[in-house]
Amino acid sequence: MNQELLKIIDANLNRTREGLRVCEDIARFAVIDKKISRSLKAMRHSVTKALLSSKRLALRQLVKARDTKNDPMKFVDFEKQKGTNIQDIFMANIQRVKESLRVMEECCKILDQDVSRKYRKLRFDAYNIEKRAVKK
């Protein structure tokens, strides 16, 4: 199996789950909205479940392909922007989630069409959760 493709999927799977966790905790502790927090938690679990449903992909394969030691971009930091607040952190992370879901959707088209469709649905779910959170 294409190791580079597995690395891309692994990085974006992690990015998605991490971004969802940040948003989930903001919804839980800062916005204090149970529905949004629960939706984000359910989505975080669904991201992994979608991959586990594949007959061609496995978490074990992704971990084996991972090469953080040789990743030239692993410690690229961005300066804090002036005026950053908790809402900005939420918006930045939900954007990362949507982008990484799109990458997984596209890459999984090569390996497993059903998983690709699941990630497309999750991406649109993220759009809807984002809209509900912005209203808060």
Backbone bond lengths (Angstrom), bond angles and torsions (degrees), N, CA, C in turn:
res aa  C-N    CA-C-N  psi(-1)  N-CA   C-N-CA  omega(-1)  CA-C   N-CA-C  phi
1 M - - - 1.463 - - 1.531 109.07 -
2 N 1.289 117.32 148.11 1.451 124.41 -177.76 1.539 111.15 -63.77
3 Q 1.326 117.09 108.44 1.465 122.29 -176.66 1.532 112.21 -64.32
4 E 1.324 116.34 -36.42 1.469 119.52 179.47 1.524 110.97 -64.34
5 L 1.318 116.09 -40.57 1.463 120.91 177.87 1.532 110.22 -64.09
6 L 1.319 116.37 -41.97 1.466 120.17 178.46 1.527 111.08 -63.99
7 K 1.324 117.72 -37.43 1.472 121.34 177.48 1.529 110.70 -63.24
8 I 1.320 115.72 -41.72 1.475 120.21 179.65 1.523 110.00 -63.84
9 I 1.320 116.83 -46.09 1.464 120.69 -179.93 1.524 110.31 -63.80
10 D 1.325 116.90 -43.39 1.469 121.01 179.33 1.527 111.60 -60.22
11 A 1.322 116.72 -48.44 1.470 120.29 -179.16 1.522 110.88 -61.24
12 N 1.317 116.82 -41.23 1.465 119.74 -177.77 1.518 112.50 -76.92
13 L 1.312 117.95 -30.47 1.462 120.65 173.19 1.525 109.73 -62.59
14 N 1.331 115.83 -46.13 1.466 119.76 178.16 1.527 111.44 -64.50
15 R 1.327 116.65 -43.57 1.463 121.36 179.66 1.533 110.97 -60.32
16 T 1.324 115.84 -41.65 1.468 120.18 179.62 1.520 111.24 -63.47
17 R 1.326 116.09 -50.29 1.468 119.62 -177.46 1.525 111.60 -64.75
18 E 1.332 116.50 -40.54 1.465 119.92 178.93 1.530 111.11 -64.64
19 G 1.337 116.70 -45.01 1.464 120.71 178.90 1.517 112.18 -62.45
20 L 1.329 115.76 -40.64 1.462 119.64 177.42 1.522 111.05 -63.84
21 R 1.327 116.69 -38.23 1.470 119.66 -179.74 1.527 110.88 -65.37
22 V 1.337 117.26 -40.92 1.465 120.74 177.13 1.529 109.43 -60.85
23 C 1.328 116.92 -48.34 1.473 120.86 -179.95 1.525 111.06 -62.87
24 E 1.314 116.06 -41.83 1.467 121.06 179.71 1.528 110.96 -59.65
25 D 1.328 116.83 -45.38 1.466 119.96 -179.51 1.525 111.92 -68.34
26 I 1.323 117.49 -35.30 1.471 120.18 176.15 1.528 109.39 -65.09
27 A 1.338 116.63 -45.09 1.471 119.83 178.59 1.525 110.62 -62.68
28 R 1.299 116.64 -36.63 1.467 121.04 -177.26 1.528 112.75 -75.37
29 F 1.329 117.49 -47.69 1.456 120.53 -171.04 1.524 114.96 -100.42
30 A 1.329 118.50 -25.02 1.466 120.62 -177.71 1.524 111.77 -104.15
31 V 1.314 117.01 -48.90 1.460 121.07 -179.38 1.530 110.00 -82.46
32 I 1.307 115.89 -29.16 1.459 125.10 -178.29 1.532 110.32 54.92
33 D 1.340 112.56 61.62 1.452 120.53 178.49 1.528 108.14 -126.47
34 K 1.329 115.72 105.39 1.469 121.46 -176.90 1.523 112.27 -61.05
35 K 1.332 116.33 -43.11 1.462 119.74 -176.10 1.521 111.61 -62.91
36 I 1.321 116.69 -46.60 1.466 120.24 -179.90 1.523 109.76 -66.57
37 S 1.310 116.83 -43.72 1.465 120.56 179.09 1.533 111.34 -60.18
38 R 1.314 116.54 -45.30 1.471 120.47 178.41 1.526 111.67 -64.60
39 S 1.324 116.88 -39.02 1.466 120.50 178.23 1.529 110.93 -62.61
40 L 1.317 116.05 -42.16 1.467 120.71 179.26 1.526 110.94 -66.83
41 K 1.321 116.28 -39.80 1.470 120.30 178.23 1.530 110.26 -64.47
42 A 1.319 116.39 -45.07 1.463 120.66 178.94 1.530 110.18 -61.63
43 M 1.316 117.00 -40.87 1.451 120.89 178.89 1.528 110.33 -64.00
44 R 1.322 117.04 -43.04 1.469 121.27 179.38 1.529 110.10 -57.43
45 H 1.321 116.47 -43.64 1.465 119.96 178.63 1.533 111.10 -69.18
46 S 1.315 117.31 -36.21 1.465 121.54 -179.96 1.528 112.51 -66.83
47 V 1.321 116.41 -30.60 1.465 120.49 178.92 1.528 109.89 -61.78
48 T 1.322 116.14 -43.37 1.466 120.30 178.26 1.523 110.30 -72.79
49 K 1.317 116.57 -42.13 1.470 121.31 -178.55 1.533 110.99 -59.74
50 A 1.324 117.26 -37.56 1.468 120.76 178.91 1.523 110.30 -60.09
51 L 1.312 116.31 -43.69 1.459 119.51 179.21 1.527 111.02 -66.80
52 L 1.318 116.48 -41.82 1.465 120.66 -178.85 1.530 112.22 -64.80
53 S 1.330 117.16 -20.50 1.461 120.65 179.38 1.533 112.32 -76.95
54 S 1.325 116.58 -11.13 1.461 120.74 -177.11 1.523 112.00 -75.41
55 K 1.315 114.66 142.11 1.463 120.51 173.75 1.527 110.10 -89.69
56 R 1.327 116.68 -12.64 1.470 121.03 -176.35 1.511 113.73 -109.42
57 L 1.325 118.15 -13.44 1.465 122.17 -177.86 1.520 109.89 -123.40
58 A 1.317 116.20 147.69 1.464 120.34 176.38 1.530 108.64 -145.31
59 L 1.322 115.46 147.69 1.469 119.70 177.88 1.526 110.60 -55.53
60 R 1.307 116.75 -37.93 1.464 122.07 -179.53 1.539 110.31 -57.52
61 Q 1.341 116.67 -41.78 1.464 120.88 179.05 1.530 110.89 -63.62
62 L 1.318 115.47 -40.84 1.465 119.50 -178.72 1.524 110.90 -65.29
63 V 1.319 115.74 -44.05 1.471 119.94 -179.95 1.532 110.13 -64.20
64 K 1.313 117.06 -40.44 1.473 120.65 178.35 1.528 111.63 -62.53
65 A 1.315 116.89 -36.42 1.470 121.64 -179.34 1.527 112.54 -76.89
66 R 1.308 117.39 -20.51 1.473 122.49 -176.63 1.531 110.45 -59.80
67 D 1.337 115.62 136.93 1.462 120.68 179.37 1.528 109.39 -142.44
68 T 1.313 116.29 67.25 1.467 119.82 -177.92 1.529 111.88 -66.67
69 K 1.317 116.10 -26.77 1.471 120.16 179.82 1.527 111.49 -58.49
70 N 1.316 117.28 -38.73 1.464 121.71 -176.12 1.523 113.67 -104.54
71 D 1.307 117.75 14.51 1.464 121.45 179.58 1.533 109.05 -81.68
72 P 1.327 118.27 111.39 1.469 120.18 -176.62 1.526 114.09 -70.23
73 M 1.336 118.16 -12.70 1.466 120.97 -176.71 1.531 113.01 -106.44
74 K 1.325 118.58 7.31 1.462 120.39 -171.90 1.524 114.07 -66.42
75 F 1.319 118.48 -27.67 1.456 119.44 -178.02 1.525 112.79 -115.31
76 V 1.312 116.08 26.28 1.459 119.22 176.67 1.520 107.55 -75.50
77 D 1.306 116.15 114.94 1.467 121.61 -178.98 1.513 109.34 -107.09
78 F 1.294 114.63 149.83 1.452 120.49 177.34 1.510 107.91 -113.41
79 E 1.332 115.45 140.39 1.457 119.62 179.89 1.519 110.48 -66.79
80 K 1.321 114.89 146.70 1.458 120.58 176.35 1.524 108.27 -65.44
81 Q 1.301 115.18 132.24 1.453 119.31 178.42 1.515 109.74 -84.65
82 K 1.299 114.84 147.64 1.453 121.00 178.51 1.522 110.42 -59.35
83 G 1.321 116.94 134.27 1.452 121.15 175.91 1.514 114.74 84.16
84 T 1.322 118.18 9.30 1.463 119.74 -179.69 1.525 110.11 -65.95
85 N 1.325 115.45 130.44 1.463 120.85 178.27 1.523 108.99 -132.37
86 I 1.297 116.30 -176.11 1.466 121.45 -176.10 1.533 111.95 -61.97
87 Q 1.325 116.83 -35.53 1.468 119.78 177.48 1.527 111.07 -65.62
88 D 1.343 116.32 -39.65 1.460 120.40 178.03 1.532 110.85 -64.17
89 I 1.319 116.22 -38.23 1.464 120.54 178.24 1.529 109.67 -64.47
90 F 1.335 116.87 -43.70 1.462 120.47 177.31 1.524 110.07 -59.12
91 M 1.323 117.20 -49.06 1.461 121.12 -176.26 1.534 111.12 -64.34
92 A 1.317 117.71 -39.80 1.469 120.51 178.46 1.526 110.45 -64.00
93 N 1.317 116.79 -40.20 1.459 120.04 -177.58 1.520 112.78 -75.14
94 I 1.322 118.33 -37.20 1.468 118.70 177.91 1.537 109.45 -67.74
95 Q 1.341 116.19 -32.12 1.473 119.84 175.41 1.528 110.02 -64.81
96 R 1.332 117.67 -43.98 1.471 121.31 177.07 1.521 110.61 -59.15
97 V 1.325 115.85 -40.74 1.465 120.81 179.70 1.529 110.07 -60.49
98 K 1.325 116.89 -49.46 1.468 120.72 -178.36 1.532 110.86 -62.23
99 E 1.323 116.53 -43.00 1.465 120.35 -179.63 1.526 111.40 -64.98
100 S 1.312 117.23 -44.34 1.462 119.64 -177.62 1.529 111.38 -70.79
101 L 1.332 117.31 -32.92 1.465 119.35 174.10 1.526 110.48 -63.68
102 R 1.319 116.94 -36.89 1.461 120.52 178.22 1.530 110.55 -65.19
103 V 1.332 116.61 -41.54 1.464 120.21 178.21 1.530 110.04 -62.31
104 M 1.331 116.94 -44.99 1.466 120.14 179.45 1.522 111.01 -64.69
105 E 1.315 116.56 -39.77 1.472 120.51 177.19 1.525 110.12 -57.97
106 E 1.318 117.22 -47.85 1.465 121.44 -177.80 1.522 111.64 -67.62
107 C 1.328 117.67 -46.50 1.474 120.88 -177.62 1.527 111.95 -67.45
108 C 1.306 116.33 -36.26 1.470 119.16 -179.07 1.525 112.36 -71.85
109 K 1.335 117.60 -17.37 1.463 119.64 175.66 1.523 110.43 -57.69
110 I 1.320 116.51 -32.20 1.463 121.84 -178.93 1.530 110.86 -73.01
111 L 1.335 116.12 -35.91 1.464 120.72 -171.83 1.516 114.92 -102.07
112 D 1.338 116.76 -35.68 1.462 119.48 -174.48 1.530 109.21 -160.19
113 Q 1.324 116.26 102.36 1.466 122.44 -177.14 1.528 112.71 -59.86
114 D 1.340 117.21 -37.54 1.468 120.24 -179.66 1.523 111.17 -64.18
115 V 1.319 117.05 -42.96 1.468 121.00 178.42 1.529 109.64 -65.84
116 S 1.318 116.67 -39.42 1.466 120.42 177.24 1.526 110.95 -57.75
117 R 1.318 116.45 -44.46 1.473 120.21 179.17 1.536 110.96 -64.30
118 K 1.309 117.39 -36.74 1.472 120.68 178.22 1.525 110.49 -63.83
119 Y 1.342 116.66 -40.89 1.455 119.09 178.57 1.518 111.91 -69.18
120 R 1.338 117.69 -32.56 1.465 120.10 175.28 1.525 110.06 -63.50
121 K 1.349 116.64 -44.50 1.461 120.04 178.15 1.531 110.65 -61.60
122 L 1.322 117.46 -43.01 1.461 120.69 179.31 1.528 111.35 -63.34
123 R 1.323 116.98 -35.47 1.466 119.94 177.60 1.527 110.57 -62.70
124 F 1.316 117.01 -42.89 1.465 119.49 178.32 1.526 111.23 -70.17
125 D 1.335 117.42 -32.07 1.467 120.25 172.53 1.525 110.26 -61.01
126 A 1.333 116.45 -40.07 1.471 120.77 178.89 1.529 110.58 -63.08
127 Y 1.336 117.69 -39.23 1.468 120.48 176.55 1.533 110.33 -58.64
128 N 1.332 115.98 -43.60 1.466 120.10 -178.46 1.527 112.40 -68.48
129 I 1.313 116.83 -40.30 1.476 119.92 177.72 1.524 109.88 -65.16
130 E 1.322 116.49 -41.38 1.462 120.72 178.13 1.535 110.43 -57.97
131 K 1.319 116.22 -44.45 1.472 120.35 -178.99 1.532 110.55 -62.42
132 R 1.341 116.63 -43.65 1.470 120.28 178.29 1.531 110.50 -63.04
133 A 1.318 117.22 -40.34 1.468 120.58 -178.79 1.529 111.50 -67.88
134 V 1.309 116.80 -37.78 1.475 120.37 180.00 1.527 110.22 -64.80
135 K 1.325 117.02 -34.68 1.471 120.45 178.41 1.524 111.38 -64.29
136 K 1.344 116.59 -29.20 1.461 121.27 179.75 1.507 109.33 -70.83
